[in-house]
């Protein structure tokens, strides 16, 4: 089990994103002349970027993979995982056999410095699954 929060892990990225959100809120305020609209733009953008700003907990166990975020819990059992793709900061597991859009049925795992461990755990569990 590990917890990931990109905003807490990179101060520079967080400052850049917060400046962009501030600029968006200011532009919305100036265009609409409404403080409420500016605040709504800022809050809405933060909520859209909830996986960046708020921590998510990832669990890999014998039953499957589970991700707990601010907006709820999603899980995928081992026998349903047919595709795994990854880059340096994340792993995506999907019930689709081929790469492509899966309609949001897959799970996005945010990594810290544990990519090798996570990929090894997924590979071992997938081999053990009938």
Secondary structure, DSSP 8 states (H G I E B T S, - for coil): -EEE-HHHH-HHHHHHHHHHHHHHHHHHHHHHT-HHHHHHHHHHHHHHTHHHHS-EEEEE-SSEEEEEETTEEEEEEGGG--EEEE-SSEEEEES-SSSS--TT-SEEEE-SS-HHHHHHHHHHHHHH--
